[in-house]
Amino acid sequence: MPVERSNDVQGDLSALDATLASIEKVLDIPRLRIELGDLEEQAGAPDLWDDTAKAQEVTTRLSTVQSDIERVEGLRRRLDDLSVLFEMAAEEADEGTLDEAHTELDGLKREIASLEVRTLLSGEYDHRDALVQITPGAGGVDSQDWALMLWRMYSRWAERHGYGVDVLEWQEAEEAGVKSVVFQVKAPYAYGTLAGEHGVHRLVRISPFDNQARRQTSFAMIDVTPVVEAADAVEVDEKDIRVDVFRSSGPGGQGVNTTDSAVRITHLPSGIVVSCQNERSQIQNRATAMVVLQTKLLELKRLEEAATMDAIRGGKGEIAFGSQIRNYVIHPYQMVKDLRTGTETGNTSGVLDGEIDEFVEATIRWRRTSSEE
């Protein structure tokens, strides 16, 4: 999103300096440096991988702390250098250098604002990877195609940020689109970042599947949960599950197994059904599917506890499951609007190509404000 060229450069620099100082205080950079030293010592221990779960916890946290320190220090250096760049441009009356400085100023505004939003992610599970499921609503092929469009939107968003994405389940529809997609976004604070995407997304367009070119409204549900970790894994009794195997049918046919290696697990007490087909062996798919099931059960437990607390407090809980949160209109006009924050844009093609940071960040701020009311 372009930032207008400011006439008050010194005011902008002072404001960015104050915001960055506030971020440094919230993240507590001196404490993070001490933690980094401790984590590096643990990571260098020869017996680290004797306990796989502990090793993964240490290496994941080490990566997150390193990233936070490097990001803040990098922004601080760029801000200091930018002041010098503006001084040079003024002294030499160099329009080219001035343009370069303003471009860097715009970039710093966006990046510091983005990092400031990250400091709002302080929930118990916010730091974890995110498990995202996309399910088309009623509407047949149009809704199935809409679910596929949303998958592309989120995968392109993750790609823009360099985040890893693992597709755990892919159920292709007969005519077009998908019946269900489940994927894991692997990045620090992925759950906290994407939690606000949970809900119903509504598309209005001319249906490409209607030979009379009529306008069609389609719905799809985005379900976002934090990925379960060893410390809080929900115990699952073998007698409470039914395991079925079937042949994989992934996107595009590439790497799809020709044996019955895909696994579907049904949790009988809750009725939750999960499946995995991205691994080569049935054993690996079963293990991954069990992690997804534990994640779903943990979220179910969290929601039940939240409902109990809401009843005790007499207050409001989170957005109800199934509520419509965002409209995407392609016809008769172009607009994407979030119904909670009021954030909107006419750049529908950009949004559907993964340019959703403006919506994601506004929702994070909205959720933080709502939780404090």
Residue, then its C-alpha position, 0 to 999 in steps of 0.5 A: m500500500p503506497v504511503e503519501r510523501s510527507n513534508d514533515v520528515q523530521g517529525d516522521l523520523s522522530a515518530l518512528d524512533a519513538t515507536l521502535a524504542s517502544i517495541e524494543k522495550v516491549l520485546d525487552i532486547p537485553r533479556l532476549r540477548i541473555e536468552l539467546g546466549d542460553l539457547e545457543e549453549q543448549a543447542g551446542a550440547p552433544d546430547l541435545w537430540d537425545d530428547t527430540a521434543k526438547a531439542q525441537e523446542v530449543t531450536t525453534r525458540l532459538s530461531t525465533v529469538q535470533s529473528d526478533i533481535e536481528r529484525v529490531e537491530g536491522l530496523r534501528r540501523r536503517l533508521d539511523d542511516l536514513s537520517v544521514l541520507f536525508e541530511m546528505a540529500a538536503e546538503e547536496a540538493d540531490e533530488g535523486t537521493l531525496d527520492e531514495a530517502h523517501t522510498e526508504l522512509d515509506g518502507l520503514k513505516r510499513e515494516i515498523a508498523s508490522l513489527e509493532v503489530r507483532t508485539l500485540l501477539s501475547g496470547e498463550y498459543d500465538h507464537r505457534d504454527a497455524l493449522v488452517q482448514i478451508t471448507p466450501g459452504a453451500g453453493g456447489v461448484d462455485s463455493q468449491d472454486w472459492a475455497l480453491m481461490l482462498w487456498r491460493m490467497y493464503s499460500r501466496w501470502a505465505e510465499r511473500h513472507g517466506y513462510g513454510v506451508d505443508v499441505l496435510e489434506w487435499q480433497e479435490a472436487e469433481e468439476a472444479g475447486v476443492k472440497s477441503v484443504v488442510f495446511q500448516v503454516k510454519a513460522p513464528y507467531a503464525y497462529g497469532t497472525l492468522a487467528g483473525e482469519h477464522g470465520v466465513h468469507r463471502l464472495v460475490r461475482i459472475s459465476p464462471f460456471d453459469n452459462q447465463a452469466r448470473r451473479q453468484t454469492s459463494f461462502a467458505m469457512i476458514d478454520v484456524t487452530p494452533v498446532v499442538e505441541a508435546a507439552d499439551a498433547v491431548e491423550v487419545d485412547e485407541k479405542d476412541i478412534r477408527v482408522d481408514v486407509f485410502r488412495s491419495s489424490g493430491p493437487g496436480g497429480q505430482g507425487v501422488n501415491t498409487t497405493d492406499s497410504a493416505v489415512r483418515i482418523t475418526h474420533l468417535p466421541s467428538g465426531i472429528v474427522v481428520s486425514c493426511q496424504n502428503e507423506r509417502s508411507q501409511i505410518q507417516n500419514r497416520a502420525t501426522a493425522m494424529v497430530v492434527l487430531q490432537t490439535k483439533l481436540l486441544e482447540l475443542k477443549r480451549l473453546e469449551e473452557a472459554a465458553t465456561m469462563d464467558a458464562i462465569r464472567g457474563g461477558k462476550g467470547e470470541i467471534a462465533f464459529g461460522s460468522q461472516i467476517r469478510n466480503y470479497v466483491i468482484h461484480p458489480y464493483q470491486m471491493v474487499k471489506d472486513l466487517r469487523t474492522g471496516t478495513e477495505t480496498g478496491n484492489t481485489s486482484g491484489v488481495l486474492d494474490g496474497e496481499i492481505d497484510e493490511f487486513v491481517e494487521a487491522t484484525i490483530r489490533w481489533r482483536r486486542t482492543s476487543s479483548e480489553e473491553 
